[in-house]
């Protein structure tokens, strides 16, 4: 399940909790807000992972940089995939 599907599912769950049937447009807007929040969280935690890799491997800077670069590449691929969903 991708971010968009998860966001739509969450929007439907919110509608059920508040016992309201919003318009399709409003439900899409809520799903977009949820999707953006998920993407932002993934990117933030990716950056934290890079920092952790650099900090934990400070004795071996080359390894730390390799790990950090791999995390950055993964994040770039994720962003490209998510951007193509829009």
C-alpha positions in Angstrom: 0.0 0.0 0.0 1.5 3.3 -1.0 1.2 6.7 0.8 -1.7 7.9 -1.3 -3.8 4.7 -0.5 -2.9 5.0 3.2 -3.9 8.6 3.2 -7.2 7.9 1.6 -7.8 5.1 4.1 -7.0 7.4 7.0 -9.3 10.1 5.6 -12.2 7.6 5.4 -11.4 6.5 9.0 -11.6 10.1 10.1 -14.9 10.5 8.4 -16.2 7.4 10.2 -14.9 8.7 13.6 -16.6 12.0 13.3 -19.7 10.3 11.8 -19.8 12.6 8.8 -19.9 12.0 5.1 -17.8 14.8 3.6 -17.9 15.6 -0.1 -15.5 13.8 -2.4 -13.5 17.0 -2.8 -13.2 17.5 1.0 -12.2 13.9 1.5 -9.5 14.3 -1.2 -8.2 17.5 0.6 -8.0 15.7 3.9 -6.2 12.7 2.2 -3.7 15.2 0.7 -3.0 16.7 4.1 -2.4 13.3 5.6 -0.3 12.2 2.7 1.9 15.4 3.0 2.3 14.7 6.7 3.5 11.2 6.1 5.9 12.3 3.4 7.3 15.0 5.7 7.7 12.4 8.5 9.6 10.0 6.2 11.9 12.7 5.0 12.6 14.0 8.6 13.4 10.5 9.8 15.6 9.9 6.8 17.6 13.0 7.8 17.8 11.7 11.3 19.1 8.4 10.0 21.9 10.2 8.1 22.9 12.1 11.2 22.9 8.9 13.3 25.0 7.1 10.7 27.6 9.9 10.7 27.6 10.1 14.6 27.8 6.4 15.3 30.5 5.8 12.8 32.7 8.8 13.6 35.8 6.6 13.9 35.3 5.4 10.4 34.3 8.5 8.5 34.4 6.7 5.1 31.8 4.1 6.2 29.7 6.8 7.7 29.7 8.8 4.5 28.9 5.6 2.5 25.9 4.9 4.7 24.7 8.5 4.7 25.0 8.6 0.9 23.0 5.4 0.5 20.3 6.9 2.8 20.2 10.1 0.7 19.9 8.1 -2.5 17.0 6.1 -1.0 15.3 9.3 0.0 15.8 10.8 -3.4 14.2 7.8 -5.0 11.3 7.9 -2.5 10.7 11.6 -3.3 10.7 10.9 -7.0 8.2 8.1 -6.6 6.0 10.1 -4.4 6.1 13.2 -6.7 5.1 11.0 -9.7 1.9 10.1 -7.8 0.6 13.7 -7.8 
